[in-house]
Amino acid sequence: MVTRSVTHQQSLKALDWLNVFLADIQGGVGPFLVVYLTSSLQWNPAQVGLVMTISGLTGVIAQTPIGALVDRLRQKRSLITIAAVLIAISSIATVTIPSLPVITIAQSFSAIAGAFFGPTIAAISLGLVGRGGIEYRLGRNQTLSSSGNVIAAIVAGLIGHFVTQAGIFYFIALMSVAVIFCAFKIRKQDINYRLARGGDEPESKERLEDRKEKVHVSKFTNLLSDRRLLIFAICAVLFHFANAAMLPLVGEVLSHHKGGSPPLFMSACIVTAQLVMIPLGILVGRRASKDKRKPIFLLAFLVLPIRGVLYTFSDNPFFLVSVQLLDGVGAGIFGVMQLLVIADLTKGTGHFNLAQGAIGTAVGIGASLSNSLAGFIAKSAGYNASFLSMAAIAAVALVFFWFFMPETKSTPYPVSSKSELATFRDS
């Protein structure tokens, strides 16, 4: 007979692989979409910015209700499956019917699908390991996701260079099948759905499941009245407003550079950043379990304006790729710490995923407007002016976070049992 601890470990391993393959389909399209639209379809920066803005805003509108849906539904594996199917259909439509309306609609559906992944994976992770293991688990998720991004970027770059840029999107569709398989390898019995939505830590998971106790859920207005949560939302919006347009701008610069392969250089940009994020995810997760949140988080805000300014020093592809090391530092820290801060601020509310969605909505607005503004500035004043504009916004984000964002970690979360501690350490 298979024990529960063995099946639980199997679910954790499935979550590992799910993070790897999700990176292929979630983060693998965006940068190469810009290269595809610019170099293959010969679109100008304004057209590219329009598609990115409309699809981004569509995803933004979806994030808050999707977060609420993830809190409400137990069928979290099915949510990932539906989203993966939408990604596959959108990717194929982008290359088979390459018109402005079709690509805009396809990428909008893709953005809606992508809005499911973040809160659902975070919810499953919290439900599997509990609060005592969430820092290490989120760091591990980040590391595995970065590893998947490296693999996806290398494969996509090779496909774009040696086969065709359109082949990248068929690769994304294929990886969607792997995501669906991994999602259903996670046993639903291993997920504590009370914790997965940000509820209080139960004394006994088995007792809770047997009695089917109703989780306490605070009113959504309580979240809106949390000053710390609102300040963090502003910090996140400013960070992503500055950050979102930088890599697409680099992609456009690379597309106009003669004597090279834009897909390969874009692949190198992604790989460089992700290689930094692979060890950084585990390191940040471990440090966050011991140290305060704010000093760690501050480093992510510090490197962003520096990166924006450095992009203006040269348009040499090798230099641009090297600057992406800073992207790996900023994004690697932000990816882990954002979820930990939200978990801190929503502990016991039952609205962990809704809060993720609400902040994701605010962040998405900033990111979408960032692409639109950056595209407009690049067209009218040049790419350097656009990079400097993003760097200035990043500097504002740094100052605001430094002076206004409070520390969110008070005391370490208690581990429910020795077996739970062993579970997340051995996972």
NORBELWO-V215840 format. One line per field, one symbol per residue. phi: phi as a letter, one per 20 degrees, with the letter a starting at -180 (. if undefined). psi: psi as a letter, one per 30 degrees, with the letter a starting at -180 (. if undefined). Layout:
# NORBELWO-V215840
phi->???
psi->???
This chain:
# NORBELWO-V215840
phi->.efffffffffffffgffffffffeedeegffffffffeeeleegfffffffffffffffgfffffgfffffeeefffffffffffffffffffeecfdgfffffffffffffffffgfffffffffedmffdfffffffgfffffffffffffffffffeedafffgffffffffffffffgeeefffeeeffffdnfffffbffffffelfeffcfffffffefgfffffffgfffffffegeffgfffffffeeenadgffffgffffgffffffffgffffffffddffffffgfffffffffffffefadfgfffffffgfffffffffgefgfffffffdgnemcgfffgfffffffffffffffffffffffecofffffffffffffffffffgedfefdedcfffefbfffffgffef
psi->kkleeeeeeeeeeeeeeeeeeeeefeffedefeeeeeeeefhlleeeeeeeeeeeeeeeeefeeeeeeeeeekfieeeeeeeeeeeeeeeeeeeffiileeeeeeefeeeeeeffeeeeeeeeeeefeflefgeeeeeeeeeeeeeeeeeeeeeeeeeeeefdlfffefeeeeefeeeeeeeeffkkfffkjfeefggllklekeeeeeefhkkkkklkffeeffjeeeeeeeeeeeeefeeeefeeeeeeeeeffklhljeeeeeeeeeeeeeeefefeeeeeeeeffelleeeeeeeefefeeeeeeeffelgkeeeeeeffeeeeeeeeeeeeeeeeeeeefgkffgheeeeeeeeeeeeeeeeefeeeeeeeeeeefleeeeeeeeeeeeeeeeeeeeffklkfkdlkkkkeleeeeeefef.
